[in-house]
Amino acid sequence: GGSITNIDQAYGSPKVAIENMEIRNGLSGVQGSTISGFTLLDSRIINNSIGGGVAISSSSGELNIQNNTFTGNSANGANGAFWVAGNSGTVNLTNNLFENNKNTVNLGNLQGNNAFIDNNIVRNNNSTTIGGANSVAGIALSNAGYIQMTNNTVTNNISNTGGHTAGIRVEGSTGGMVFDNNEVAYNDGE
């Protein structure tokens, strides 16, 4: 197993770039806080538990998540496949596959920054976490500025926790939204 954890201000608020890696079977995939940017390209985040696939908090730079596979990740809480909280830069989530994860894509408190979510497949995920906005089987965004969601497929996701997201949820967007050519079907939230 393997993990990349404790990426934080102790290293001078780093910019982090991970490319063409496979991170699997760890207690967590990638975890960082108080960083100044994060890029994940052409990588596979597989079967990480307890801390989930990728968890980033308090990032002050752009997040670029492109051409990755997230499968079989879970967490004891909100993290799941991909979790961001307190980001103050643009988020680009493009050409990724999120499949068979517990808790999927949670982009929380984007502090009025823009989010571009394009050409992703989010399917066959489930949420079993009880905890409001943290319970996501699909894609959830909060407090973003402008949001562009195009050409995404969000299907067959299940939330087992009663009233939580299975599909797509957007809260507190302040800059408008473009929602074009997305397939959102067969999602089930109890």
Disulfide bonds with the S-S distance in Angstrom:
none
